Structure formats: C-alpha cells, structure tokens
C-alpha cells in the first residue's frame, strides 16, 4: 500500500528561455501520453542525508537545461501541437510503501509497479498536464524507486534516457556532459505551413476491426495481462531457423532476422490467445530509431 507523503512542483532553478517551441509532423502523430519507466535502488551502506532534497534540487538544475520539459503542450488555431516554455514545472511526488524491493520479483509490469509512477488525468486540458512526472517511493527495506512519466510527444526513449543520464550526473554533483539539441525545425517539411500533415500510412491508422464487430469498445474494456518472456539463445536460434525454412509469401532474398522471427512468433501466439478468426487482419507496430538514418543525420 502506498502513502502519499508530499507533492511538489519543481521548476527550473534559473530563468530559462520562454516562448513556443515547434513540434514536427512526427511529433503530431504521437498519442498524448507519458512513457512510464521505473528505476529501483537497493539500500546502500553510505546513507544519504536527504535523498528527496538532492533529487528535487538536482531536478531543478536539470530543468534549467532541459527547459521544455518544464513547459506545457498547447494547440495552435490550425490544431498543431507545440510546446509553451512557461516554466510551470514538473510534478514531484514523495510516497512511502510497506513493500520491499524483493516483493517485485523479476519486475514484470503489474498494477503494483504502475502505482510507482504518477497517474495522469487525460480528461484535463493538455495545457494543464505536466510534461514530466516524478515519483520517489521509499520502501520498508530502505531502498527507493524513481518512477518517471515523460511526455511521449516531447521525448522518445533515446531522448528520455539522455535526460535521466544528465539528471543523474547533476545529482552526483558533476557537470552536465551532453547538452540537449532543442531545435526541431531540422525536421520541418517544405510547404508544411500550407499543407496540413497527413498520417494515412498503415502504422498510424487504427487497428483493423475484429470480424463480426462494429466497434472496438469490447476490446478496449478487456483486461490486459503482461508476461515477461525469457528466451534463451538456443530458443531464438531455433525460431529463426524454422522461420527461414517455412514456405512464405515473403519475397525478399534476405533471410529473416532473429528479431523478425521472434516478433512474428509472439504475434501469432498473441493472435491465437485473443481467439482471432484465421482471416482476421491485424497490425503490429514496431518502433525504429531513425536519428542516424536521416540525411543528414540528426544531432545526437
């Protein structure tokens, strides 16, 4: 059981640039959600005098550099998303739990691990939603967890990891090493201001409707189960071998990769578990880091 001890708003410690930040067409297609991550820290022999104050103070310093995370999203009259750098700050919660870190086992995502990250009411206007949510939970064993929710519109996994890395560096009393590159106009498309963005590619469309249903309400209301699958090197090699020996309409001369074989196998298993009809169309979304694939490549 979690107990909320305190709630803070952490703002940049020093004055930071104000105004609006452009968000590219890629950013317009992302759902307005917060990507959740949890970091666990077991008890250490060198007792920190006040870890909450260290984290709050260092976060304020980090937000001075990563100042868009202290702002809020808003929409233009054309409906485009942009970031208002108004330094309204990040939400910072301090909670306490009777649990021990060992109670979380192999850290498979559950409702218990999800409670270690601040929840968000997405019914509120977007200009009221913090872009960064932080929750520090103290466990009975002496360990702590740091739960983060970072706006997926503003940061992908690579950018989020960069922010956490620099925040950790500042918390240790070190100087920032890699400053963020915040100018997203490098992704601006020609004639963008004249033509509204279109995302009619398959990966941005809604999933195919289930056979025999008129809407997806029933599917949305179903309970979700999360399973952590631990595959050995031998099992993955076997999947790859079988995939490349199986007759397929796949016409490429390249053999299936380990990733492709494993993803296809898991997706087939998930479709069977969902009792899909054999003719049911489905779609699986695969995120790809394209930073280095752009021409010219995006800054690190």
N, C-alpha and C positions, 0 to 999 in steps of 0.2 A: 504494500500500500504506500502510495506517495503522499507526502505532505508538502504543500507549498509554504516555504518559509519567507520568501521575499520576491518582489517583482521590481525590476528597474528598467529604465530606458537609458541606453548607453549611446552617447553622441560623440562625434569626433572631438578630441581634446583641443584641437587647434582649429581656427577658422579654415574652412575648405571651400573650394570653388562652388559657386551656386549656378543655377540655370538648368536648362534642359539638355539631356544627352540623347542623341539619335540612336534608335534601335533599328537594326537591319531587317530586311524581309524575313531572314531566317528566324530572327527573334519573334516576329509577329505570329509565327505558326506554332510556337510552344505554348502548351497549356499554362495558365496562371496558377502554378502550384509551387511548392517548396520541396526541393530534393532533400530527403532526410538522410542523415548519417549520424552514427553514434561512435564515440571513442571511449574506451574503457581504460582506466588507470588503476592498477592494483596498489595497495598500501606501500609506501616507501619508508625506509628507515629514517631518512632525513625529513623530519616533519616541517612542512611549510607553515610559516606563521599565520598566513591568512590567504589561502588559495583563491577565495572569491574576489578579494580586493585586487589580487595580482591579475586575475583574468579580466575583471572589469576595467582596470586601468590600462592594461595592455590592449584590450579590445578598442578602447577609445583612441589609442595611438594608431592601431591598425586601420581604423575607420577614417583617420585623417588622410591616409594614403589611398585606401580603397573607398573613397567617399561616396561613390554611387550606391553602395550597399546601405548607407545611412539615409538614402532618399526614399521616394515613393514612385510607383508607376502612375501614369495618367494617360488618357487618350486624347488625341487631337480631334479637331472637328471632322477630320476625314476618317476617324476611327483607328488611327495608328497608335501603337504603344510607344511611349517614350519615358525616360526617367527624369523626374524632377529632383534635382540635387538640392534638397531643402534642409538637410541635416536633422530630420525628425528622429533619426536614431534607430537602433536595433533593440528588440525585446530581449531582456536577460532575466531568466527565472532561476531562483535558487530553491531546490527541493530536497527532501530527505526521504529515504526509503529504508524500511526494515529489512529488505533483502540483502543478500551478499552477491558479489560478482559471480561467484561459483554457481549461484542458482540459475544463471542464464545458459549454462551448458555450453553448447557449441555456437551460441549466439544466432541461432536461426531466428529470422524476423517473426515476432509474435506481437500480440496486443501489449504484452509487458514491455518489450523493447520499444514499441512505438510510443508508449507513455513517457519515455525518456526524452522525447522531442516535443517542443511546444506545439499544441494543436492550433489550427487556423480556421477561422470562420470565413469561408469564401463567399458568404452571402453579403458581407460588408463591401462597400465601395472599394475599388482597388487602390484609391489614393489614401486609404486608411490602413492598408496592410503593410507591416514592416517587411522589408526585403530580406532581412537577416533575423533569425530567431535562435536564441541560445538558451540552453537549459543545463545547469550543473546540478547533478544529483549526488548527494552524499550517501553511501551505503553503510550498513551496520558493521561491515568488515574493515572499514577505514578507507576503502577505495572510493573513487568517484567516476562518474561518466560525464562526458561532454556531448550533449545532443544538439545537433545543428539542423536548421531548416534554411536553405539558401534558395532564393528565387530562381527557378529554372529559366525564367525569361532572361535574367541578367547574367547567369553563370552556368556553364556546363561543368561536367565533372573535372575536367582539367583545370579550369579557372578556379573552381571551388577548392581543389587541392592546393593550388598556388596560394590562395588566401589563407587557408589553415596553416600552411607551412610558414608563411611570413608572420602570422599572428603568433605562432609558437616561438619563432625566433625572437620576436619583441618581448614575449612573456619571460623568456630566459635572460633578458637584459641585453640582447645583441641588437645590432643594427640590421635593418631590412636589407636583403641581398638582391632580390629581383623585383623592381618596381613594376606595377601593372601598366599595361598599354590600354588606354581607355577610349581611344578614338575609333568608333565603329563605322565611321564614314568610309573606311577602307573596304567595307562590304557593300557600299552603296551602288545600286544598279543604275545604269544610264536610263534616262526618261522615267525614273522611279516616281518623281513627283507628279507626272502626268498620267501614269497608269497604275491603278490600284493593284496591289500584289495578288497573285492567284496561286493557290495551292491545291490544284486539282490532280496532282500526282497520287498514285495509289497509296503511298505511305502516309499521306496527310488526310486521306479520306476516312470516314467512319468504317469500322469493320463490316464485312458482309453480313446481311441479315440472316438469322437462322431460318432454315427451311421450315415452313409451317407457322411462322410468327410474323406479326405485323409491326412489332416494335421490339425494342431491346430492354424494356422495363424489367421483365422477369429475370433476364440475365444479370442486370445491374444489381438486383436485390439478392442474388445468390451469395452465400458466404464464400470467402476466399481462403484457401488453405495454402500455406507456404511450406515448401520442403527443401531442405538443403541436400543436394545430391553430391556425394563424394565419389568421383570416378577415378579409377587407377589408370596409370599409363597404359597397361595392357588392355583394359576395357575400351579405352579410347581408340587404341590402335585397331582393335577388333571391329569397332563401329566403322572406322574409316575404310578398312579392308572390305567389309560387307557392302558398304555404300558404293564403292567403286566397282564391285562385281555385279551389282544388281542392275538389271535392264532398266533404262530410264529414257525419258524424252529429253533429258538434259543433253544438249548437243555440243557443248564446249569440249575441246580436246584436252583441257586441263582436268586432272583428277580432282575429286572433292577434297577439300582441306579437312583437317581434324575438326575445326570449328564448324564447318558446314555440315559434316556428318553428324556431329553431336547435336547441333541445333535442330536439324531435321528429325532426328530420332526422338528428341524430347518433345518436339511439337506434335509429332504423330501420337506419342503417348498421351499428351495433354488433350488432343482432339478425341481420342478414344475414351478418356476419362470423362469428358464432357458429353459423351454419348452422341456425338455428331453423326448425322447421316453420311454415308460414303460419298455422296455427291456434294456435301457441304463445302462451299468456298470459305477459306479462312485467310487471314493475313498475319504475318509475324513481322514485327518492327525490329530492325537491327540498327543500333546507333553506331556511327562511324566518326572518328576524329579526323576532320578534314583540314586542320590547321596547316599541316605541312603539304597538303595536296593542292592547295590553291596556287594559282600562278598570277602574281608572285606569291610565295608562301606568306601566311600571316605572321606577325611578330610573335615571339614566344610569350 
